[in-house]
Amino acid sequence: MSRDQAIKLSTEKELDLVEVSPNAKPPVARIMEWSKFKYEMGKKKKESKSHKSEQKEMWFQAYIGEGDLDHKLKRVTEFLDKKNQVKLTVRPARRKRYDRDALTALMKRILEKLGEKIKVDGYAKFEGRNYVIIVSPKR
């Protein structure tokens, strides 16, 4: 319909004439309530943002106590429950001698304790002195 007819019809119905697709040939417009349309668009925008997951990071010392390890793993499972990726980093103690075997043994222990809840993204690697692996929740 022509622009003038659309404006006349929208004023009769006491609604707004909203241009939905200005780049189309011819441009597409709808007769609707503007405030409701704006609200729905904002709602869709927020919903699309909420699905993004973050990457969290948890550090572990090479010589960590069992209670401390359990507490940190509890935090890791909370991150995984919120659908976030988690970067697990095992680092050597500052003044103790750097021991790769101790770092890999602790990482294996961590992965065993997390068990079925995780999916390993990539592979474990050394970044400098730190032993790093990235995990995400199983879907």
Sine and cosine of phi, psi and omega as CSV:
sin_phi,cos_phi,sin_psi,cos_psi,sin_omega,cos_omega
0.00,0.00,0.31,-0.95,-0.04,-1.00
-0.97,0.23,0.26,-0.97,-0.03,-1.00
-0.89,0.46,-0.69,0.73,-0.02,-1.00
-0.90,0.44,-0.65,0.76,0.03,-1.00
-0.91,0.42,-0.66,0.75,-0.01,-1.00
-0.91,0.42,-0.66,0.75,0.02,-1.00
-0.90,0.43,-0.68,0.73,0.00,-1.00
-0.88,0.47,-0.70,0.72,-0.01,-1.00
-0.91,0.42,-0.65,0.76,-0.01,-1.00
-0.92,0.39,-0.59,0.80,0.04,-1.00
-0.94,0.34,-0.56,0.83,0.04,-1.00
-0.90,0.43,-0.65,0.76,-0.01,-1.00
-1.00,0.08,-0.04,1.00,-0.02,-1.00
0.85,0.53,0.70,0.71,0.06,-1.00
-0.83,-0.56,0.04,-1.00,-0.01,-1.00
-0.97,-0.23,0.49,-0.87,0.11,-0.99
-0.99,-0.15,0.93,-0.36,-0.11,-0.99
-0.93,-0.36,0.79,-0.61,0.05,-1.00
-0.99,0.16,0.92,-0.40,-0.10,-1.00
-1.00,0.04,-0.70,0.72,-0.05,-1.00
-0.75,-0.67,1.00,-0.02,-0.07,-1.00
-0.95,0.30,-0.38,0.93,-0.06,-1.00
-1.00,0.08,-0.17,0.99,-0.02,-1.00
-0.96,0.28,0.39,-0.92,0.05,-1.00
-0.91,-0.42,0.93,-0.36,-0.19,0.98
-0.95,0.31,0.32,-0.95,0.02,-1.00
-0.87,0.50,0.59,-0.81,-0.05,-1.00
-0.98,-0.20,0.75,-0.66,0.04,-1.00
-0.76,-0.66,0.44,-0.90,0.03,-1.00
-0.78,-0.63,0.48,-0.88,0.08,-1.00
-0.99,-0.11,0.90,-0.43,-0.07,-1.00
-0.35,-0.94,0.05,-1.00,0.06,-1.00
-1.00,0.05,0.87,-0.49,-0.11,-0.99
-0.88,0.48,-0.70,0.72,-0.05,-1.00
-0.90,0.44,-0.62,0.78,0.03,-1.00
-0.92,0.40,-0.66,0.75,0.03,-1.00
-0.89,0.45,-0.69,0.72,0.00,-1.00
-0.90,0.44,-0.66,0.75,0.03,-1.00
-0.88,0.48,-0.72,0.70,-0.02,-1.00
-0.91,0.42,-0.61,0.79,0.03,-1.00
-0.92,0.40,-0.65,0.76,0.05,-1.00
-0.90,0.44,-0.62,0.78,0.02,-1.00
-0.90,0.43,-0.67,0.74,0.03,-1.00
-0.91,0.42,-0.63,0.78,-0.01,-1.00
-0.91,0.42,-0.69,0.72,0.04,-1.00
-0.90,0.44,-0.65,0.76,-0.03,-1.00
-0.91,0.42,-0.62,0.78,0.00,-1.00
-0.94,0.35,-0.51,0.86,0.03,-1.00
-0.95,0.30,-0.54,0.84,-0.13,-0.99
-0.94,0.34,-0.28,0.96,-0.05,-1.00
-1.00,0.08,-0.06,1.00,0.01,-1.00
-0.97,0.25,0.70,-0.72,0.04,-1.00
-0.97,-0.23,0.49,-0.87,0.01,-1.00
-0.98,-0.18,0.26,-0.97,0.14,-0.99
-0.95,-0.31,0.88,-0.48,0.04,-1.00
-0.99,-0.13,0.25,-0.97,0.02,-1.00
-0.69,-0.72,0.65,-0.76,0.05,-1.00
-0.78,-0.63,0.80,-0.60,0.00,-1.00
-0.99,-0.12,0.61,-0.79,0.07,-1.00
-0.76,-0.65,0.71,-0.70,0.12,-0.99
-0.98,0.18,0.49,-0.87,-0.06,-1.00
-0.88,0.48,-0.57,0.82,-0.02,-1.00
-0.92,-0.40,0.99,0.15,-0.09,-1.00
-0.95,-0.32,0.58,-0.81,0.04,-1.00
-0.96,0.29,0.37,-0.93,-0.06,-1.00
-0.89,0.45,-0.65,0.76,0.01,-1.00
-0.91,0.41,-0.67,0.74,0.04,-1.00
-0.90,0.43,-0.65,0.76,0.02,-1.00
-0.89,0.46,-0.71,0.70,0.01,-1.00
-0.88,0.47,-0.65,0.76,0.01,-1.00
-0.90,0.44,-0.70,0.71,0.00,-1.00
-0.92,0.40,-0.62,0.78,0.02,-1.00
-0.92,0.38,-0.51,0.86,0.09,-1.00
-0.89,0.45,-0.68,0.74,0.04,-1.00
-0.90,0.43,-0.63,0.77,0.02,-1.00
-0.89,0.46,-0.67,0.74,0.01,-1.00
-0.92,0.40,-0.53,0.85,0.09,-1.00
-0.90,0.44,-0.67,0.74,0.05,-1.00
-0.88,0.47,-0.68,0.73,-0.01,-1.00
-0.92,0.40,-0.58,0.82,0.03,-1.00
-0.91,0.42,-0.47,0.88,0.04,-1.00
-1.00,0.03,0.23,0.97,0.07,-1.00
0.91,0.41,0.54,0.84,0.05,-1.00
-0.99,-0.17,0.53,-0.85,0.17,-0.99
-0.97,0.26,0.49,-0.87,0.02,-1.00
-0.76,-0.65,0.78,-0.63,0.08,-1.00
-1.00,-0.10,0.91,-0.41,0.00,-1.00
-1.00,-0.08,0.84,-0.54,-0.04,-1.00
-0.84,-0.55,0.83,-0.56,0.09,-1.00
-0.95,-0.30,0.83,-0.56,-0.01,-1.00
-0.84,-0.54,0.52,-0.85,-0.01,-1.00
-0.95,0.31,0.41,-0.91,0.08,-1.00
-0.91,0.42,0.53,-0.85,-0.14,-0.99
-0.85,0.52,-0.79,0.62,-0.16,-0.99
-0.99,-0.12,-0.16,0.99,0.01,-1.00
-0.99,0.12,0.35,-0.94,-0.01,-1.00
-0.91,0.42,0.66,-0.75,-0.02,-1.00
-0.94,0.35,0.87,-0.50,-0.08,-1.00
-0.78,-0.63,0.96,-0.28,-0.01,-1.00
-0.89,0.46,-0.58,0.81,-0.04,-1.00
-0.90,0.43,-0.62,0.78,0.02,-1.00
-0.92,0.40,-0.61,0.79,0.01,-1.00
-0.92,0.39,-0.71,0.71,-0.01,-1.00
-0.93,0.38,-0.58,0.81,0.02,-1.00
-0.91,0.42,-0.67,0.74,0.03,-1.00
-0.91,0.41,-0.65,0.76,0.01,-1.00
-0.89,0.46,-0.66,0.75,0.05,-1.00
-0.88,0.48,-0.67,0.75,0.02,-1.00
-0.89,0.47,-0.67,0.74,0.01,-1.00
-0.89,0.46,-0.74,0.67,-0.02,-1.00
-0.90,0.43,-0.58,0.81,0.05,-1.00
-0.91,0.42,-0.67,0.74,-0.02,-1.00
-0.93,0.38,-0.58,0.82,0.03,-1.00
-0.96,0.29,-0.52,0.85,0.16,-0.99
0.84,0.55,-0.84,-0.54,-0.14,-0.99
-0.98,0.19,-0.13,0.99,-0.08,-1.00
-0.97,0.24,-0.30,0.95,-0.18,-0.98
-0.88,-0.47,0.34,-0.94,0.16,-0.99
-0.81,-0.59,0.80,-0.60,-0.04,-1.00
-0.99,0.14,0.83,-0.56,0.05,-1.00
-0.99,-0.12,0.90,-0.44,-0.01,-1.00
0.99,0.16,-0.57,-0.82,-0.05,-1.00
-0.64,-0.77,0.31,-0.95,0.01,-1.00
-0.96,0.28,0.63,-0.77,-0.02,-1.00
-0.52,-0.85,0.33,-0.94,0.07,-1.00
-1.00,-0.07,0.80,-0.60,0.14,-0.99
-0.92,-0.38,0.99,-0.10,-0.12,-0.99
0.94,0.35,-0.85,-0.53,0.03,-1.00
-1.00,-0.04,-0.19,0.98,-0.08,-1.00
-1.00,0.01,0.57,-0.82,0.04,-1.00
-0.96,-0.27,0.85,-0.53,-0.20,-0.98
-0.80,-0.60,0.62,-0.78,0.14,-0.99
-0.56,-0.83,0.57,-0.82,0.01,-1.00
-0.94,-0.35,0.77,-0.64,0.01,-1.00
-0.83,-0.56,0.41,-0.91,0.07,-1.00
-0.67,-0.74,0.28,-0.96,-0.02,-1.00
-0.95,0.31,0.54,-0.84,0.11,-0.99
-0.95,0.32,0.66,-0.75,-0.04,-1.00
-0.99,-0.14,0.00,0.00,0.00,0.00
